[in-house]
Every structure is written in structure tokens, then in C-alpha cells.
Amino acid sequence: MINKPHSIAITIMGKEYRIACDLEDQDDLLQSAQDLDVQMRRMRDSGKVNGADRIAVIAALNLAHELQVAKNQNAMLKQRLEESLAKISNKIENVLESP
């Protein structure tokens, strides 16, 4: 069965937005919107960044940076896992081949 997107309401910095999303993605979208709202409100309340557009761009850059760091960490962990599995495989092969 194909899930049809439906519209949900999210609120960011007091403004409501209607967003289409699949039902299985709804909780993640709501959590992401809440995280973004918290980050943008902190920036606004700090007084260091003025204007909703600037706040949104800086928040997007911060989140994009966090995502890039997580991707890099994931790539390193994947490489280490592959190396460890190769070592284990070699050890198993050596044990099985020895008399």
C-alpha cells in the first residue's frame, strides 16, 4: 500500500506552516520543527542575530553543519567496522586453513 502524503501543521517562531508529509515521517518532522523552533528562538533571544530571515539562514547553516559532522563520523565508523570485519574474517580463514 502506498502512503499518500497528508498535511500537518507545525509552528516555528509563532508562525504556523502546513507541510505535506507521509504518515510514517510525521513524528520526525514534528520533532525537527520543534528543534528548529528552539534553536531559532535562542538566537533571537540572544540579541546577536536580528531578523527572521537571518535567524533562519543561520539556523539552517548550523543544522547543515551538524549533519555534515554526523555524516563524517558515520563514514569513519563504517570504515573502522569494515576493517575490523576484514580482520576477523582473515583470522577465521587462517584458523580454518590451519591443521
C-alpha positions in Angstrom: 0.0 0.0 0.0 1.3 3.4 -0.9 1.1 6.1 1.8 -0.3 9.3 0.5 1.1 12.5 2.0 -1.1 14.4 4.2 -0.8 17.9 5.6 0.2 18.6 9.2 0.6 21.9 11.0 4.0 23.0 12.5 4.7 26.2 14.3 8.1 27.9 14.2 8.7 31.2 16.0 4.9 31.7 16.3 4.1 31.2 12.6 2.1 28.2 11.5 3.1 26.3 8.4 1.2 23.4 6.7 3.6 20.8 5.5 2.8 17.7 3.4 4.5 14.5 4.7 4.0 10.8 4.8 2.3 9.4 7.9 5.4 7.4 8.9 7.5 10.6 8.7 5.2 12.8 10.8 6.8 12.3 14.2 10.3 13.0 12.8 9.0 16.1 11.1 7.3 17.4 14.2 10.5 16.8 16.3 12.6 18.5 13.6 10.3 21.5 13.6 10.4 21.7 17.4 14.2 21.5 17.4 14.4 24.3 14.8 12.0 26.4 16.7 14.0 26.1 19.9 17.3 26.9 18.1 15.8 30.0 16.3 14.2 31.3 19.5 17.5 31.0 21.3 19.2 33.0 18.5 16.5 35.6 18.5 16.5 35.9 22.3 20.3 36.2 22.5 20.0 39.5 20.6 23.0 38.7 18.4 21.0 38.0 15.3 18.2 40.2 14.1 15.5 39.4 11.5 13.7 36.1 11.0 15.4 35.6 7.6 18.9 35.8 9.1 17.9 33.7 12.0 16.5 31.0 9.6 19.6 31.0 7.5 22.0 30.8 10.4 19.9 28.0 12.0 19.9 26.2 8.6 23.7 26.5 8.4 24.1 25.2 12.0 21.9 22.2 11.3 23.6 21.5 8.0 27.0 21.6 9.8 25.7 19.2 12.4 24.5 16.9 9.7 27.9 17.1 7.9 29.7 16.3 11.1 27.4 13.3 11.7 27.9 12.1 8.2 31.7 12.3 8.6 31.6 10.4 11.9 29.3 7.8 10.3 31.8 7.3 7.4 34.7 6.9 9.8 32.8 4.4 11.9 31.8 2.5 8.8 35.4 2.3 7.6 36.5 1.1 11.0 33.8 -1.6 11.1 34.7 -2.8 7.6 38.4 -3.0 8.6 37.5 -4.9 11.8 35.3 -7.3 9.9 38.0 -7.9 7.4 40.5 -8.7 10.2 38.1 -11.1 11.8 37.3 -12.8 8.5 41.1 -13.2 7.9 41.6 -14.7 11.4 38.7 -17.1 10.8 40.1 -18.2 7.5 43.5 -18.7 9.0 42.1 -20.9 11.8 40.0 -22.9 9.3 43.0 -23.4 7.0 45.5 -24.5 9.7 45.7 -28.2 10.5 
